[in-house]
Amino acid sequence: MLHPGSMGAAVAACALANSGQVLWCPQGRSEATASRAERFGLTAVPALSDLVAQADVVLSLCPPAAAEDVARDVAGLGFTGVYVEANAISPQRAVRIAQLFGGTARAVVDGAVVGSPPVGAKRPRLYLSGAAAEVGLVERLFSGTSVSTHMLGEEIGQASALKVSYTAFQKASRVLAALSYGLAREHGVDQALLDVAGQRTGSYLTETDYIGKTAARGWRWGPELDEAADTLAAAGLPDDLLRAAASTLSRWDGAKDIKMSADQALDELLRAEAELSSRQAEPERSEESGRQIG
């Protein structure tokens, strides 16, 4: 498992039910990650080379910006098993990752996890695309567990396309809901907004508790929306909306994994925006002060 974050560790624990061991490498990982891996029953190995040498299947679940580097490291060590690329990346990036292995790995399987970590009653879906035999192997790893698997086809990139398509709607909608509520709050009409939104079923606007969760996940969601934007652009569709949503999420980078209320999250957003505006205004002020009137 590369690497046991909140999603990766829980997914790995499910795979453990149908395999002898799930290995992970603690090099460069935090104490929190090590504690999480131990809690979920994962086995630590000294170096990535040890993991690659011993593993039959490598499952990559990491921030999308790191996905290619992680795959390149594994490919560079001559991995000969099944590599499952399960990150929230564009189909184009998934194809590039498959090409990194150049026939070294037995096969690359494109994967996409949709849903919350499989803890308690949560049952995420793992969508898969790639060669039928290797997809079947991954499906057997999760048979009878809280992770349900679904094969989409044999084309690398199909699972990634599904993931970024869902991400484009779900995460951008959460950003819009936070901004709408924040605007209403600034004008003292937040309760009225909730009353209006409550007349429609399933509106994210009524789920104000999720604003804090959106802020805490902004560091991860922003790059995912950039991947979705890349996919839109490649399909000839406008990518401006998702770029803007990703930029908004970047204002919450300082709130990484911090539990906050909706008000705290919006206050942090206002603070970060004011700081950004101030930095952007500095060059203008410096230019103005340097001008001379003759």
C-alpha positions in Angstrom: 0.0 0.0 0.0 1.4 3.4 -1.1 0.4 5.1 1.2 -1.7 4.4 4.3 -3.6 7.7 4.6 -7.1 7.8 6.0 -8.5 6.2 2.9 -5.5 4.0 2.0 -5.1 2.4 5.4 -8.8 1.5 5.7 -8.8 0.1 2.1 -5.7 -1.9 2.9 -7.3 -3.4 6.0 -10.1 -4.7 3.7 -7.5 -6.3 1.4 -5.8 -7.9 4.4 -8.9 -10.1 4.8 -8.1 -11.9 1.5 -4.3 -11.8 1.5 -1.4 -12.9 3.7 0.0 -9.5 4.4 -0.4 -5.9 3.4 3.0 -4.2 3.3 3.8 -0.5 3.6 7.0 1.5 3.8 7.5 4.1 6.6 10.3 6.0 4.9 9.4 9.7 4.8 6.0 9.1 6.4 4.7 10.8 9.6 4.2 9.3 13.0 0.4 9.7 12.4 0.8 7.5 9.3 2.8 4.9 11.2 0.2 4.8 14.0 -2.6 4.4 11.5 -0.8 1.6 9.6 -0.2 -0.3 12.9 -3.8 0.2 13.9 -5.1 -1.3 10.7 -2.7 -4.3 10.9 -0.3 -3.4 8.1 3.3 -4.8 8.0 6.2 -2.3 7.8 9.2 -3.0 5.5 12.5 -1.0 5.7 12.5 0.4 2.2 10.4 0.7 -1.0 12.7 -1.8 -2.7 11.7 -4.4 -0.1 8.1 -3.7 -0.7 8.4 -3.9 -4.4 10.4 -7.2 -4.2 7.9 -8.9 -1.9 4.5 -7.6 -3.1 2.4 -9.3 -5.8 0.1 -6.2 -6.0 1.0 -2.6 -5.3 -2.0 -0.3 -4.7 -1.3 3.4 -5.0 -3.5 5.8 -3.0 -1.8 9.2 -2.6 -2.4 12.9 -3.4 -2.8 13.2 -7.2 0.2 15.4 -7.7 2.4 12.6 -6.4 0.9 9.8 -8.4 3.4 9.8 -11.3 6.4 10.1 -9.0 5.2 7.2 -6.9 4.6 5.1 -10.0 8.0 6.1 -11.4 9.7 5.0 -8.2 8.0 1.6 -8.3 8.6 1.1 -12.0 12.3 2.1 -11.5 12.7 -0.8 -9.1 11.6 -3.3 -11.6 8.2 -4.3 -10.1 6.8 -7.4 -11.9 3.4 -7.7 -10.2 0.1 -5.9 -10.7 0.2 -2.1 -10.2 -3.2 -0.6 -9.2 -3.2 3.2 -9.9 -6.2 4.3 -7.8 -5.6 8.0 -7.4 -7.9 10.9 -8.4 -6.0 11.7 -11.6 -6.9 12.4 -15.2 -7.3 9.6 -17.8 -4.3 11.0 -19.6 -2.1 10.8 -16.5 -3.3 7.2 -15.9 -2.2 6.3 -19.4 1.2 7.9 -18.8 1.6 6.0 -15.6 0.8 2.7 -17.4 3.5 3.6 -20.0 6.1 4.1 -17.2 6.1 0.4 -16.6 6.7 -0.4 -20.2 5.9 -4.1 -19.9 7.9 -4.5 -16.6 4.8 -4.9 -14.5 2.5 -7.8 -15.3 -0.2 -5.2 -15.8 -1.4 -1.8 -14.7 -5.0 -1.6 -13.5 -6.7 1.8 -13.5 -8.8 2.3 -10.3 -11.0 4.9 -8.7 -12.3 4.9 -5.2 -15.7 6.6 -4.8 -17.1 7.2 -1.3 -15.7 7.5 2.3 -13.1 5.3 3.9 -14.5 1.8 4.7 -14.8 2.3 8.4 -17.9 1.5 10.4 -20.9 1.3 8.1 -19.2 3.1 5.1 -18.9 1.0 1.9 -17.0 2.8 -0.8 -16.8 1.5 -4.4 -13.6 0.7 -6.2 -14.1 1.0 -9.9 -11.6 -0.8 -12.1 -10.5 -0.8 -15.7 -7.8 -2.8 -17.4 -7.0 -6.4 -18.5 -9.7 -8.8 -17.3 -7.4 -11.2 -15.5 -5.6 -8.6 -13.5 -8.8 -6.8 -12.7 -10.2 -10.1 -11.5 -7.2 -10.5 -9.2 -7.9 -7.1 -7.6 -11.6 -8.0 -7.3 -10.7 -11.1 -5.4 -8.6 -9.1 -2.9 -11.7 -7.2 -1.8 -14.3 -10.0 -2.1 -16.7 -10.0 0.8 -15.3 -6.8 2.3 -16.6 -3.3 2.8 -15.0 -2.3 -0.5 -17.2 -3.3 -3.4 -15.5 -3.6 -6.8 -16.9 -2.8 -10.2 -15.2 -3.4 -13.6 -15.8 -0.7 -16.2 -13.9 -2.1 -19.1 -10.4 -3.0 -20.4 -9.3 0.5 -21.3 -6.8 2.2 -19.0 -8.3 5.6 -18.1 -11.9 4.6 -17.8 -11.9 4.4 -14.1 -10.0 7.7 -13.8 -12.5 9.3 -16.1 -15.3 8.3 -13.9 -13.5 9.5 -10.8 -12.8 13.0 -12.2 -16.2 13.3 -13.7 -17.8 12.7 -10.2 -15.2 14.9 -8.6 -16.0 17.8 -10.9 -19.6 17.8 -9.7 -19.3 16.7 -6.1 -16.3 18.8 -4.9 -17.1 21.9 -6.9 -20.6 21.8 -5.6 -19.3 21.7 -2.0 -17.1 24.8 -2.8 -20.1 26.7 -4.2 -22.3 25.8 -1.2 -19.6 27.1 1.2 -19.3 30.4 -0.8 -23.0 30.8 -1.0 -23.5 30.3 2.7 -20.5 32.6 3.4 -22.0 35.4 1.3 -25.4 35.0 3.0 -23.7 35.1 6.4 -21.8 38.3 5.6 -25.2 39.9 4.9 -27.0 38.4 7.9 -29.4 36.3 5.7 -27.8 32.9 6.3 -30.8 31.4 8.1 -33.1 32.7 5.3 -30.8 31.0 2.8 -31.1 27.7 4.7 -34.9 28.1 4.7 -35.0 28.6 1.0 -32.6 25.7 0.3 -34.5 23.5 2.7 -37.5 23.6 0.4 -35.4 21.5 -2.1 -34.4 17.9 -1.3 -30.8 17.0 -1.2 -29.3 20.5 -1.4 -25.7 20.8 -0.3 -26.7 24.3 0.9 -28.4 22.9 3.9 -25.4 20.8 5.0 -23.5 23.6 6.7 -21.6 21.1 8.9 -19.8 20.0 5.7 -18.2 23.4 5.2 -15.6 22.6 7.9 -14.9 19.3 6.2 -14.5 21.0 2.9 -11.9 23.3 4.4 -10.0 20.5 6.1 -9.9 18.6 2.8 -9.1 21.6 0.6 -5.4 20.7 0.4 -6.4 17.4 -1.3 -9.5 18.4 -3.2 -7.8 21.3 -5.0 -5.4 19.1 -6.9 -8.2 16.7 -7.6 -10.2 19.5 -9.2 -7.1 20.5 -11.2 -7.0 17.0 -12.6 -10.7 17.2 -13.4 -10.1 20.5 -15.1 -7.2 19.0 -17.2 -9.6 16.2 -18.3 -12.3 18.8 -19.3 -9.7 20.7 -21.3 -8.6 17.5 -23.1 -12.2 16.8 -24.0 -12.6 20.3 -25.5 -14.8 21.5 -22.6 -14.4 24.7 -20.6 -12.2 24.2 -17.5 -12.5 27.7 -16.0 -15.1 26.7 -13.3 -13.0 23.9 -11.9 -9.8 26.0 -12.0 -11.6 28.7 -9.9 -12.9 26.1 -7.5 -9.4 24.6 -7.1 -8.1 28.1 -6.5 -10.7 28.7 -3.8 -9.8 25.5 -2.0 -6.1 26.5 -2.0 -7.1 29.3 0.4 -7.8 26.5 2.9 -4.3 24.9 2.7 -3.6 26.1 6.2 -6.6 24.2 7.5 -5.3 20.8 6.5 -7.1 18.0 8.4 -8.2 20.5 11.1 -11.7 20.0 12.6 -13.6 23.3 12.2 -17.1 24.6 12.4 -18.7 26.3 9.4 -18.0 29.7 10.9 -14.4 28.9 11.7 -13.9 27.6 8.1 -15.4 30.8 6.6 -13.4 33.0 8.9 -10.3 31.2 7.7 -11.3 31.7 4.1 -11.8 35.4 4.7 -8.5 35.7 6.4 -6.6 33.8 3.7 -8.3 35.9 1.0 -7.4 39.2 2.7 -3.8 38.0 3.0 -3.7 37.1 -0.6 -5.2 40.4 -1.7 -2.7 42.3 0.4 0.3 40.4 -1.2 -1.1 41.0 -4.7 -1.5 44.7 -3.9 2.2 45.1 -2.7 3.7 45.3 -6.2 1.2 47.9 -7.2 1.9 50.1 -4.2 5.7 49.7 -4.8 5.2 50.7 -8.5 3.2 53.7 -7.5 5.7 54.9 -4.9 8.5 54.6 -7.6 6.8 56.9 -10.1 7.8 60.5 -10.3 5.7 63.4 -11.5 7.6 65.8 -13.8 
